[in-house]
Amino acid sequence: MMTNSVSRLGYPFAGDSAPSPIGLEFILPSNIIVSETVPEVGWWDDEEHCWKKDGITELEYDKMNRNLRFQTLRARPHAVIQSRVKYYPYHSWILTPISETKALFVLETHGNAIKIEIGRRWCRLLDTPFPECNHIIGQDLDPLVLLKRLSRCGLHLMPVDSDSELVCSCIKESKVERYVCDDIAIAITACAIASSKWNAEADRDSCVVRILEIPDPCFPPTFEKSKDIRMVLYKAKGNAILNMSERKSKEYKEELLGEFHASIMVTLREIIGQNSLEKMEKGDPGFTDCFKCLALGLRLFSFTAVEPPPAPVEVVNESPLPADGSIQEQTEEAAPTTIESNQAASAANNPDIKEISKADSSAPIS
C-alpha cells in the first residue's frame, strides 16, 4: 500500500561513485526511418527539459531485424533521436498541373524526392525514397495530417522559424509568405510553378517564384527547356514580373517588367492565353486551398535555399597528434527529433521536441 512517506529514487543513486549500467534492448517499429548505420539514443532530463546522450554506451543496431541494444546509466525515458532539421533546407520544388483539379508536387531535399498528388481538399503521397513511409502512400489526407504522419515516421517537413538558426535558410515575413502561398495557388489550375534560387537572395519582405503556362497538361512544357518561364516577385503590396533568368542572370536585381498587382491573374493576363485565364477564374477552391495549406506547412519560401559551399579546409603538414594518439572530432549540435520505439519511453510533455510514434496523426505537433 502506497503512503505519502514513499519517495521516488532515481538512478544512479546519490553517492554511488561507480554505478552499474543498465542494458536495454528493443525493436524499432517498421514505420520509423533509420538512415544512420547506428541511430543515436538519448535520455530525457526532467530538470533541464532536454535530451542528453551522456552515460549511453555500447550502441548496437541490427538493420535486418531493426534490433537496438545499448547500455545506460540513467533510469529515465529513452528514445532514438535525430536532428529536427535533418531535411532542411529544401533544394527545390515544383508543382505541375495534371488537370484542372489535380497537380503533381515534387519536393527535393538532401537527395530525396518526395512526390505528392494534390486534389480537391486532399493530398496523396505517391512516392518517397523511404520504405518506412509506404503505409501512407495512396491515402487521401488533409495536407497537414499528411505532413504530421510523415513526421512521425522521422521525415520531418514542418519547419519553424527557430530552425533557421541551425540551417541555411531565408525566413520571410509572415504576411508576405502567406500572401504568396494564397495568391500563387490561383495559378495552379493552368500553370506550373517552381522554386527559384533567387528567392534566397531576396530580402525578407520579398518572395520569388517561377511560373510557366501549361496549355495542355497532357503535353506540358518543362522548366528545363521552355523559354516562356516568368519570374514573379511578391511583396506585401502585390506581385510583378521580374526581369531575371534562373540560369542567365548573374546576380539578383529587382528590375521589373511591369507594375505591381494584387492578384497573379492580373499580372499574367497579357502574358498567358485566354483559355488559361478562364481555368484560373473557374479554379476549384478546394484544390487551390489544398496547395496553399501544403505550401504553408512546408514553409516553401522560407526553407528552400541552396546550401553554401563548405569552407576550404587548411591542411597543415606534419601536425602532431595528441599525446594519446587520439583525434578529437567536433560535431554540430542540433535540436533533436525524437523517435519513439515500442519499448522506449517518449517525451510527450516536451513542447520543443518532435515525437514520432504510432499515435493518431491528427494529434497536434507543437
Secondary structure, 3 states (H helix, E strand, C coil): CCCCCCCCCCCCCCCCCCCCCEEEEEECCCCCCCCCCCCEEEEEECCCCEEECCCEEEEEEECCCCEEEEEECCCCCEEEEEECCCCCCECEEEEEECCCCCEEEEEEECCEEEEEEECCCCEEEEECCCHHHHHHCCCEECHHHHHHHHHHHCCCCCCCHHHHHCCCCCCCCHHHHHHHHHHHHHHHHCEEEEECHHHCCCCCCCEEEEEEECCCCCCCCCCCCCCCCEEEEEECCEEEEECCCCCCCCCCCCCECCCCECCHHHHHCCCCCHHHHHHHHCCCHHHHHHHHHHHHHHCCCCCECCCCCCCCCCCCCCCCCCCCCCCCCCCCCCCEEEECCCCCCCCCCCCCCEEECCCCCCCCCC
